[in-house]
Amino acid sequence: MLLCSLFLFAGRVQAVSEPTSVTHAESIDLACKEAVASEEAFRHFRRSWFCLRMIDTCQKSQGWQFLYFISHHYPHLLNHLDQFRENDLIGNPLIESFDQFGFFCPSTLRYMKIAGDLEALFGDLNGKTVVEIGGGYGGQCRILSTLFSFKEYILVDLPEVLELAKKCLEKWGVKNVRYVTPDQIPLAKTYDLLISNYAFSECSYKTQVEYTEKLLKHSKSGYMICNDFGYFRKQTFKEYFPAMNFQFTPEIPQTGSSNYVISW
């Protein structure tokens, strides 16, 4: 998820610096820095409070729902389980037994299901330029890299998070990845696919507008899982993009009661 510097007091948001998201605190930046600087912290960073609270948030019951959906809609992905499982060899995540499917962190199963969605909606991603808003430690990028050889995968996040993602993705050997902070986003670059797993919807309105002008309007296709934490709403999207054919569908399975997917 996209990270920024905020403190929450009594149900309201008080900005310490220019806020970009409603779900982050400065302590998360420090935790990411520690995981990059310390091998001991890196070995266990996916058990740290910030990762369990912000990234690896799925429960075992949800993991079963992802596997059920994959088995019925994207059964070919089951041929790659051992490759996908390598996602859990870094950071010592909390893993669960899923019977004949083996052991997985439930959030890794979510990345797998999303990979199936992307392939079903947009086809072959080989040779494509993909941009992801809020890449976390790079889990979605890594899962997609086992299926496709993209021309370029651009992760957009804050500097401390990007350093952690870079360390993980380099250890996994994922190639053709660029790490870009919000102020480094190139103007008028065209992207084949934009991805956001909750991050865009958690951004401040100002940041959402900036991403819209720099990324959404320059992306041929998009897939964004949204929640109700941020400022852009469904109606806002329809008003902001009157000429674009956005599709609004429920998140399946739903990890939050009001979650939905925007695709185009």
Secondary structure as UniProt FT lines:
FT   STRAND          6..9
FT   TURN            10..11
FT   STRAND          12..15
FT   HELIX           26..37
FT   HELIX           39..43
FT   HELIX           45..47
FT   HELIX           49..54
FT   HELIX           60..73
FT   HELIX           75..80
FT   HELIX           81..85
FT   HELIX           86..89
FT   STRAND          96..97
FT   HELIX           99..101
FT   STRAND          103..104
FT   HELIX           106..122
FT   TURN            126..127
FT   STRAND          129..133
FT   TURN            136..137
FT   HELIX           139..145
FT   TURN            146..147
FT   STRAND          152..156
FT   HELIX           159..172
FT   STRAND          177..180
FT   HELIX           182..184
FT   TURN            187..188
FT   STRAND          191..197
FT   HELIX           199..202
FT   HELIX           205..214
FT   HELIX           216..218
FT   STRAND          219..226
FT   HELIX           234..240
FT   TURN            242..243
FT   STRAND          247..250
FT   TURN            257..258
FT   STRAND          260..263
//
